[in-house]
Amino acid sequence: MSENEEVIPVAGPWVTEREIAYVADAARNAWFSNHYEYNRRFEEAFAAYVGVKHAVSLPHCTAAIHLSLAAAGIGPGDEVIVPDVTWIASVAPVVYVGATPIFADIKKDTWCIDPRSVETATTARTKAIIGVDLYGSMADWSELRRIAERHGLLLIEDAAEALGSEYGGRKAGALGDTGVFSFHGSKTLTTGEGGMFVTNDDHLHQRVMTLRDHGRPPGDKLFLNTEVGFKYKMSALQAAFGLAQIERVEELIARKREIFNWYRETLNGLDGITLNAEPQGTLNSYWMVTVIPEPSFGLDKFALMDGFRGRKIDTRPFFSPLSSLPAFADRPASSAHMPAQPVGETIAKYGVNLPSGYHMTEELVQRVADALKQILKV
Ligand SMILES: *Cc1c(COP(=O)(O)O)cnc(C)c1O
């Protein structure tokens, strides 16, 4: 490594002249009767891509999860089963609506919520399951659907990290009763900040349209609010950026898969590490290339990250179990159903996300892979 080598960032967008032209056009023209035109086109293109009836553009994915729960009337006294290992945004909205999150373990291969753990966690108070397609990997949607139907539960698919992934030929986000996406700057498709709610359910869609606009039914011009709601809207400037990105979605997903394949090829044959899984019948859009070294290397994720930092490579730790965080320390009931030795604990202790943004080239992937081998001393 030479002195003047630059730090390799962990994530980053792919911006072309198309995004810039659409945003410039929105800045000039997306006002007055045109103010929702870019949002409408972005929502239509997005719904068509995911294969759902309705899509609603929002300021972030957290809002989409909040609205999913609120639209279904979930509130105090209700329980919502969530994976213990995910980004906190998957779970914070459960607390916003006054319900209780109940943590379930994740699976060893896909790192997604384990349906057996969901079964164990189900009680008479359970109202919903939030499955998360972690780092692009798909949860066991047919099993989760079976449990949801048997107990009459709402199924929310947090596909924030899985745009373009597939399960049984269907796109991520189309497997739940509601699906939610994030367009944060680090995500597969970005609008800077942003999110999308999707559903095939007309009633949930109508509820979301009213709740996201301060309790105004769509079309209200007289400020006759029918209830107290929220204010969750995406600006036309962001929607213009998003429209350009969704028009390029095939190219975005192909590049994500190419980056993963570069890593897989160069790390192939390195014993004792696991990368993202792509089980039979699924397609992984590999939002974040993630490596889990075996405990026998004696390096937890923070030690591994230190090693990368010393080699000018930015990485991220695998999400820590939510049940282990100070944020949930006052909620002992939330992990009462967790197994004594959760699978998620080990994965979360050793896993690290490697640089996976659109700036990655085959040469940069090689530099990261060489660094990993040096750090692991293999
Ligand atoms: C990024 C992310 C979110 C939240 O997205 P925001 O747009 O930042 O609200 C939710 N869930 C998961 C799994 C995420 O990775």
The ligand as a Gaussian input file, in Angstrom:
#p B3LYP/6-31G(d) Opt

LIG

0 1
 C      -31.771000       1.392000       5.689000
 C      -32.745000       0.489000       6.371000
 C      -33.972000       0.936000       6.896000
 C      -34.318000       2.372000       7.068000
 O      -34.257000       3.149000       5.969000
 P      -34.372000       4.742000       6.104000
 O      -34.670000       5.141000       4.709000
 O      -33.056000       5.209000       6.613000
 O      -35.485000       5.036000       7.042000
 C      -34.860000       0.011000       7.389000
 N      -34.571000      -1.289000       7.416000
 C      -33.395000      -1.770000       6.963000
 C      -33.156000      -3.234000       7.011000
 C      -32.439000      -0.888000       6.449000
 O      -31.259000      -1.355000       6.038000

